[in-house]
Amino acid sequence: MNFGTKAVHAGVTPDPTTGAIMTPIYQTSTYVQSSPGVHKGFAYARSQNPTRSALQESIAALENGKHGLCFGSGLAAIDAVIKLLSPGDEVIAGDDLYGGTYRIFTKVFAKYGIKFNFIPMGDVSNIEKHITPHTKLIWIETPTNPMMNIIDIEGAAAIAKKHGVLLGVDNTFATPYLQNPLDLGVDLVMHSATKYLAGHSDVVMGALVVNDDKLASDLAFIQNACGAICGPQDSFLVLRGIKTLHLRMQRHCENGEKVAKYLANHPKIGNVYWPGFEYHPNHAIAKAQMRGYGGMVSFVFKEDDQQQSFSVMERLKLFVLAESLGGVESLANHPASMTHGSIPREERMKVGLLDSLIRLSVGVEDIDDLIKDLEQAIG
């Protein structure tokens, strides 16, 4: 089944009671049992909910995976992954990560005796240099947030398997429309479903997809025991959003390319970070493991002037200044003070995340209007 067909149909069947084509919102906390322990597969809504189950099947199908689990947020999904570990275990993570991921690693789990090493992964051979007998997990984003670095997933998977280490990939920026890490050998895929999967800036949710039965069972146990679930209403909204994922991503990619090229040719703009450029350090890897380059673009002015960036963002009209990304509307973000403010400045500067950097989530509006908005704001 091709991707667009899966987006519309995977995990979804007409309601057997009424024939409703849309999955019902099962707004219930518990389910009637005919005898103790005898029920129709659903006992309590923290453990299972039919709306959530349909969504989990849909997301798993999109990622070519066997098991999907949906959580209250992307960070709740990451939280469950780290709870697979024990004190004394070590994690190798990329040095360019979403600020919330860095925060939960360093401010929450580090104090429980889990060690986190943040390293550059543009050359994945660097990963092997940091593996120790205590390494249990490698965690990467690709493309990274917000510097749009590309990491060789297949190369990282080969290293992880060689050393018996789990490999997790945050696939939020690429989405399963552009990239399927499980097919490249990783153990688990994470999404902030808040972003492109839902696509309409109206829900907060996270998801994990795995193939291994035991890993799926362990994660499901953690989810049920700790309670980081999503509700049926949110599940319904993401199911609805997924039905147009392929259509939206086509436009995000088209618009993202045009915005990136416009910025690259602007006399006031310095570096533009977008993996579709042939001069991007790992463009060849992006071309090999992705089916397009997405709608995320970051850039800086020729002079590292934070006030200039602030003034431009204040003048934008269609690109509204807000947290998050991946919705149908275009957003502008200032990572240093917003999404990545929890990362110490010296760490941000190491990866080139300057105080003046602007990250754009290019939406699905008419591209002429988006370019005009950038023109009037940048001058």
N, C-alpha and C positions, 0 to 999 in steps of 0.2 A: 504494500500500500504506500503510495507516495505521500510526501509530507503534508500537502494541503488537505488531502483526504483524511489523513490521521488527525489533523488539527480540528476538523469539523466533527469527526465521528468516533475517534478512539475513546474508549471508556464510557461512551454515552449510548444508551439504548432507550427507546420509548418506554415510558412508565407502564408497567404491566396492568396496573389498575385502571387507568384512565386513557392510556395511549398518548399522554402528553409528550411532545417531542423534546421538550427541555427537561433536564433532570430536576425533579422537585427539590425544594429546600426543606429538608427534614429537620424542622426546628423542634427537636425533642431532646431531653436530657437522658431519658431511659426508655426501655422497651419491655413490653409484656412478655413474660415467660409462661409457658404452659405447665411447666414443672421445674423445680429447682435445677438450674443448669441446662434446661431444654428451651432453646429459643431459635430464632430464624437467622442466626449469625450475628446478631446485634444484641448486646446486653446493656452497655452503658456508653454514653456518647463521648466520654473521654477516650475510650478504647476504639470505638468505631462509629462512623456515621455514614449513611449511604451516599450523601452528597459528596462528602470528603473522599469516600472510596472511589467514586466515579472520577473525581479530579486526579487522584493519585494514579489511577490506571491511565488516564489521558497523558499526564506528564511523563510517566514511565515509557509509554509508547513513543512519544516524541523524541525521547533520548535513547530509543532502542534498548531500553532496560527492562528488567523483570519486575522490580519492586520500586514503588514510589511512596514517599511519606511526605505529608504536608504539615507545616508547623505554623505557629502564630506569627513568625517573622523569619527573615533570612538569618538573623543572629541566633534565633532559637534553634534553627537547623544546625548552625555551626556549633552551638552549645552542646547539642546531642552528640556530634561527632567527637568533640574533645572529651566528653564523658566516657568514651570508649577507652580512654587512657587511664593510667595510674600514676601516682607520685613517683618521680624519678624518670619517667618517660620524657623523651625529647621530640620536638616538632621542628622541622625545617620549613620555613615559609619564605615567600618572596619578599623582597624589601620594598615593593610598591604595592600596598594593599589598601583596601577600603579602611577608613579610619575606625569604623566600628569593629572590624575584625581585629585590627591591631589592639584596640582597647580591651576587647574581651580576652584576648590572649595574654596581654601584659598586666592588666589590672584585676582580672578575675581569676584566671586559671594559674597564672604564675605563682600566686601565693599558696597554691595547693601542691607545689613541688613539681610542676611540669615546666620544662625548660623550652624556650622558644628562641630559635636562631633565625634572624632575618637576613637573607643573603640575595645578591643579584643573581638572576637566573636566565639572563639573556643567552648565556652559554650554559646549557644544562649540565655540562661536565662539572661545573662548580658545585652542583648538589652533592656529588659523590665525595668530594673532599670534606664535607661536613657531616657525613653519616658516621654515627658511632654505634656501638652495641645497644645503646639506649634509644636510638631513633626508632620511633613507631609510626610517624605520620609525616608526609610531605604535603604541604598545602600551597596551591598556586591559584592565581587569577591570570587569565589570558583571554582577551586583552586586559591589561592591568588598569586599575583605577587610581589616579586619573592620567597617568603618563602614557597609556596606550602601548605599553611594552608587550611583546609577543614572546611566549615561552613555548618551546617545542614539547608538546604533550607526549607524543610517542617516545621521544628520547627520555623524558622524565619517567615515563611508565617503565621503560626498560631498566632504568637504574633502580626504581622502586622494587620491581620484581626480583632483580638480582640480589637485593639485600633483604627481601621479605618485609618490606615496609609498605604501609597503606599510602595510596596517593589519592588526594582529593582535589577536585578542580571546581572553582567558582566560575560557572558558565553564564553568569548574569548578563554581561555585556554582549556576548555572542548570541545567546539563546540557542536552543536546539535547531532552529532554522538554519543557522550558519555553521554550527560546530557540534559534534557529538563525541565528547571525550571518552565515553565508555567504549566506543568503537576503536579508540586509539590505545586502549589498554589500562585505563584508570580504574580505580576501585569504586569511587563514588563521585557523583556530580551534585553540586549545590546550586540552587537558584534563589535569589531574592525575587520571588514571584510577584512582589510588589511592583516590579519594574515592567519589563517587556511582556512577560507572560500574561499578566492582568491587563496592562497596557492603557489604563484609563485613569490613573492617579486616584483611585477610589477604594483601595484595599491595601492592607499590609499582610504579607504572607511569605513563608519560606518553603523550600522543597528540597528533598534529597532523592536521588535515584541510584540504585545499585543493582548488580546482577547476582551477587553472592547471597545464597539463602541464609547462611548464618549471620552475615553482616546485617542483612535486612532484619532478621529476628532480633539481633542485639539492639539495633537502633529503635525498633518498634517497642521493645521492652523499656528502653530509656524514655522514649516519648510518653508511653503510658504511665510509667512510674513517676515522671517529673511533671507531666501535664501540659507540655508546651504545644498544645494543639491549636488548629484554626477552627473557626465556627462554620456552620453550614451556609450562612449568608455569604461569607467571604469566599467559601469554596464555589458557590454558585457564580459569583462575580468573576472569578478567575476562569472557571469553565467557559463562561460566556466570552471572556477576552481571548482565550486560546483559539476560538473558532475563526478569528480574523488575524491570528499571529502572522501567518505567511504573507497576507496582503499588507499588513502594517510594516513588516520587516523589509519587504521589497521597497516601500516608499522611504523608510528610514535610511536604508542603504543608498538609494538614489540621492536623497537630499543631503545625507552626510557627505557623500563624495563631492557634491557641488559646493557645499559650504567649506569643506576642507581646501578645495582648490581655489576658491575665492580668497580665503584668508591667506593662503600661501603666496598669492600674487599681490597682496595688499602692501603698499610701501611702508606702512606703519607697523606691520606685524613681523615678529621675529620667527621663532620656531613654532611650527604647527605639528601637533602629534596626532597622527592618523595612520593606521597600518597599511592603508592602500597605496601610499606613496612608494615608488620603487626605491627611494633612498632611505626608507625606514630600515633600521638595523636588521630586523628579522622579517622583512617583507616576504622573502621566499618561503619562510615557514608559515607565515599567515596565509599565503596563497595556496600552500599545500594542505593545510589543516582546516581552513575555513572556506565557505562558499560565497563569501562577500565580506565586507569590512565594517558593517554596522553603521550606526548613527551617532556615535560618540566621537567628539573632536575636542581636543584641548589646545590652547595656544597662549603665547606670551607676546608682549610688545617688544620692539627692538631694544627698548630700555626697560629694565626691571623696575617699573614704576607702579606701585600698588594703587596710588591715588588715581592714576590714569585708568587702571582697570575698574576701580570702583565707579568712576565717572561714566565709563562706557556702560557698565551694567545698570546703572541708574537710568540711563537714557534709552535702554532697550524697551521695546513695547510688546512685540510678539514673543521674543525670548524672555520669559518672565523669570525673575530672580527667585529661586526656590531650591530647597533640598530635593533629592531624589532624581529620577531619570526614567526613561523608557516609556513615558506616556505619549499619547497622540499629540500633545502640545509641546512646543519647544521650550526648554528650560536653560537658564544660565546659572552657573554655580561658581562660587569662590571657594575652592577646596581648603585653602589654608585656614580660613575662618569658619568654614561650614562642615562639610563632610569629613575633612581630615584634620580638624582642629585638635583632636585628641592625640595626634602624633606630635611628639616634640619637634620644634622647628629645626633643630640640627639634623634630625633624622629625615625630615621632609627635604631639606636642602641637599642631602646626599644623593637623592634620586632625581634631583632637578625640579622638585615641586616648589617653584618660586612663589613668593608672596603675591606676585602679580598674575599668576596663572589663572586662566578662566577655562572652565570645562563646560562645553555645550552638549546638551542632549537634543539632537536635531529631530524635530517632530515630523508630522505628516502633512503639514500645511503646504500650500503652493510655494514652490521654491522661490519664485520671483519676489513674493512678499517677504520671505525670510532674508533674502539677500538685501532687499531694500532696507529692512530693519537694521541689519548689520552696518550697511552703508551710512545710515543717518546717525547711528550710535558711535561708530568709530571715527567718521568724518574723513 
